[in-house]
Amino acid sequence: MPIAVAVSGGTDSLMALVLLREAGHTVLAAHARFLPRRDDGRPDDSDRAAEGLAALCARLDLPFFDLDLRAEFEAAVIAPFVAAFASGLTPNPCSQCNPRLKFGVLAGRARELGASRLATGHYARLEVSPEGDVRLFPAADHSRDQSYFLALVPPRDLACSVFPLAGRIKSRLAAELASRHLAPPLPGESREVCFIPGDDYRAFLLSRGAALSGPGPILLSDGREVGRHRGLWRHTVGQRRGLGVAWSEPLYVLARDAARNALVVGPRAELGATRCQAKDVNFLADPTTWPERLLVQACYRQRPVPARVAVVPDPGGETLDVAFASPVPRPAPGQTLVVRDDQGMVLAGAVLDEGGHGLLA
């Protein structure tokens, strides 16, 4: 059975398609349209990508399928993102898109097309243990590693996935494609949040009818009011600049208290966290087999750090109670938390809890 390759029109997915074809696999190309159409009806990146990919696949004599998954993307990614952001969380849409859309809906459509597995241009590495369990590791190009964003993908879906770029270096791919006389239709880098034009969160959220918070108090952790904010959504945990508060020492955002519409701030000494909790746990390895030394990553840009992790039974599903060996920058509720071993293998992924009990300084 063929391998379906998810092709976006960019360099990475085109390289994945080429590598599998050159390795002798039977492949088909599947281009998923996720983003809403332009209001003015003009062609968008998906249109340009589909046109270019159709021509490339015809040249390579490969089947090409143009799949419209806009409605599914809206329901599974955009709508939950808007709701979470408006409620004071800092959601990670890429971490949610992977299990729900790319390795969920898109993988299902690929199976309907006759494919046995789904390949993508993600930078990550999969291995199969002697027991037959799939294991997720960082890619060779650590500067581009995306295993963090794949930590919420269920093991059963990873077992049907292929990551041809596991051992490749991103900076070399354009030259590798050029040597084959190939060029991607969309050679530029993708946006951090693909569905927010110009990274203008306010305009996007308002266009979606989100009930954005208005002005409210800026409070110290002891409850003293030191200023006023213009909307919680304008601020992120750890932020220093732009608070508009004159104080005896620099102040940082410690939390966004949606219930009180209050921005909680404090000095750098209060920014560090020694504990956190996470829910919606996706176990990629049986926790009874976890090594004693664990590393935890509570943000994509944060290096994994030593921590103790306890799996806590809960009626709504198991949670993780994390105790860091040393204080770390305060994690933002809604972000993805990843547990690794010393080799970088992903043992579990989870979502940082939004409850006040979830983050302990």
Secondary structure by P-SEA (a helix, b strand, c coil): cbbbbbccccaaaaaaaaaaaaaccbbbbbbbbcccccccccccaaaaaaaaaaaaaaaabbbbbbbbaaaaaaaccaaaaaaaaaacccccaaaaaaacccccaaaaaaaaaccccccccccbbbbbcccbbbbbbbccccccccccccccccaaaaaacccccccccccaaaaaaaaacccccccccccccccccccaaaaaaaaacccccccccccccccccccccccccccccccccccccccccbbbbccccccccbbbbbccccccccccccccccccccccccccbbbbbccccccbbbbbbbbbbccccbbbbbbbccccccccccbbbbbbccccccccccccccccccccc
